[in-house]
Amino acid sequence: MNTFCLKARKLREIHGYPQEYVAFQMGISQAAYSKKESGRTQLSILCLTKLAELYKVSLTDLISLSAQELLLRCIRADHQLAAA
């Protein structure tokens, strides 16, 4: 599994979204999203842009941060929103 697929899956899991929800937000079928998340098809720059928007991270962070750094940043942001 490539890094982008791992990031996509982990982001979806920490946000508690089912694949169907993410696929709907991206304008594709659940089957198509499943293939992207599992690495059977590639995540295009358009897909990465939509994922970045959905998870409220910059495209630069989605691409450049390690999976661990990206997930920690998202968890901290969610925690700060919940505390506010």
N, C-alpha and C positions, 0 to 999 in steps of 0.2 A: 504494500500500500504506500502510495507516495505521500509526501508531506501535506499537500493541499487536501487530499482525501481524508487524511487523519484529522486535520484541522476542522474540516467541514463536519465530520462525524462528531468530534468532541464538542464543538461549539453547539451543535444541535442537542447533544445529550445534556450539557450543563444548563441549557435554557429550557430543557424539558419539552422540546418540540418533537412531534412525530414526523417521520419523513413526509407524510402527506401534506402537512402544514407548510414545510419548507418548500416542497415542490410547488404547491399552490402559489406561494409568495414569489417564486421564481418564474411562474407561468409555464411549468412543464409537468408532465405526469409523474406520479410517484415512482413508477418503474424506471423512467429516465433519470430521476434524481438518485434512485438507488444505485444505478449503474455508475453515476458520477461519483457518489460517495464511496463506492467499493473499488473504484479505480478501473472499472471495465471500459468506461469512456472518460475522456479528459474534461476537466473543468476549464471552460473557455474564460477569457478575460471578462466577458459579459456575465458569466455565471459567478465569477469571483466578485465582481462589482455588486451584483445583487446580494450575495452572501454578506459582503461587508456592510451594505445598507441594512439588511435584516438584523444583523447582530450589532449594529451601531459601532463598528470599528472602521478605521481608515483602510483603504485598499493597500496602502503602503505597509501598515501593520500586519494585515492579513498575509501579505506576501513575504515580508522580511523577518518578522518575529518568529522565534521557534514556537512550536505548538504549546510548550509549557508556558512560555512568556505570554503568549496571546491569551491562553485560558486564564492565567492568573490576573491579567489586566481586565478581562471580562468579569471575572468573579468579584474583583475589587469594585468595579464600576457598579455591578448589580447590588453589592452590599451597601455601597454609599447611597444608592437610590432608595433602598429599603430603609435605611437609617434616617433619611431626610423626612 
